[in-house]
Amino acid sequence: MSLHFWRVRKDGGLTMPKGVDEQGEPKSERVTTIPHLVRREAVFAVAALAMLLVWSMLVPAPLEEIADPFHSPNPAKAPWYFMGIQELLLHFHPLVGAVIIPGLAIGALVLLPFYDASLSSIGVYFRSRRGRALSWFAAILAVILTPAWVVLDEYFIDWAAWLPGWSTLISNGVVPLAALLLGLLLLDELIHRVLRANTEERVLAMFVFLLAALAVLTLIGIFFRGAGMALTWPWPLPLQ
C-alpha cells in the first residue's frame, strides 16, 4: 500500500496520459472497469489467498487447552500487536503507558499532515537523499537506545524509590514521561541544528525513530519477557 500511494503521488494520479492531441490536451484512452480493472484485482486477490493458504498449511496455530480462570498463564502476554503497549506498562504508570502515550502518538499522527505540508518533494522516496540517510540514522539510533533504556529501567532506574512520598502517577508516570519527551526534543534539535534537516526531513526522521522504537519494544515483549514478565533470553542458557 505504501508503494502504491507513493507511486500514485509520483505519477500525478492513477493514470498517465499517452502524449497530447492536436489541441495540446493530454491524450488518454478510456477503458471499461470490466474486465480491465476487475481482472487485475481478481488475479491479485487469488494470489494473496493462495499465499495465505500456503502459510496456514506450513505454520501451525494450535488453540491449546481451555482457559482456566484459577490458573493464569505465566507470563500473561497480550497479542503481539499490543506487546509494545504492554511493554510500556512495565516502565510507566498504567495511565501514562496505556492512555497518555498512545493518545499522544495518535494525536501526532493526526497532526502529521499539517507539519509535513511541503509539496516540493512529493513523490520523492524519503523526501530526499538526506532524508534516506536520516531515516537510517533514526532507525539505528532507536534500535540502540530502546533496549538500553529498557535494561536501565529494569535494573537501575527506580523513580518510586528516588522520589519517596510522591504519588506513583507522578514518580512513575509524569517524571519518566517528561524525561522521554525531553530526549525526543533533544533528538529533534540534533537533527535540525547539527544535521541541517528541513521540516519534512525532521518529521520523517522522528516518525522512523518512534516506529522503530515501537517495533523494538514489541520484539522485547514477545521474545525477551519470561515468567513474571522479567527480562530473559529467548533461548535456554547452558548449565554452568
Protein Blocks (a to p, Z undefined) as FASTA:
>chain_A
ZZmmmmmmmnopabdcebjafkopacdddddfblklmmmmmmmmmmmmmmmmmmmmmmcc
debjaddfklccddddddfklmmmmmmmmmmcfklmmmmmmmmmmmmmmmmmmmmmcfkl
goiahhiaklmmmmmmmmmmmmmmmmmmmmmmmmmgcfklmmghiafklmmmmmmmmmmm
mmmmmmmmmmmmmnopafklmmmmmmmmmmmmmmmmmmmmmmmccehhiacdfbdcddZZ
